Amino acid sequence: MRTAYIVGISVPAAEFRARLAEIPGAVLVRELPPARVVVVLPDGTSAKTLASLPGVTSVREDRPERLLRADSRDRP
């Protein structure tokens, strides 16, 4: 299962994207203000690998909440 991370960066996103290419299968999904990006890592890739890249200031697993409409909770 692929895992998404919110990554704080201290370098421009273009420079980070070039460094991210060092991790096979890693994908920069989008940029977030201020100085953050969403990255998806393939199975078996540790967040420590991502954190070790130059320019990374923080790594937090992105755990999106499942949003349900109020009326859909009662449906099977």
LINZI-V947703 format. One record per pair of residues at least 24 apart in sequence whose ideal C-beta (glycine too) atoms are under 6 Angstrom apart, sorted by sequence separation. I is the first residue (numbers start at 1). J is the second residue. D is the distance in Angstrom with one decimal. If there is no record, write none. Layout:
[[I,J,D] [I,J,D]]
This chain:
[[9,35,5.5] [23,49,5.9] [8,36,5.4] [6,36,5.7] [7,37,5.2] [6,38,5.9] [7,39,5.2] [4,38,6.0] [5,39,5.1] [19,53,5.0] [4,40,5.0] [2,40,5.2] [3,41,5.5] [16,55,5.5] [2,42,5.8] [11,55,3.6] [10,55,5.3] [9,55,5.2] [10,57,5.2] [7,56,5.9] [8,57,4.1] [8,58,3.6] [7,59,5.4] [5,59,5.4] [6,60,4.9] [5,61,5.7] [6,62,5.1] [5,62,5.9] [4,62,4.1]]
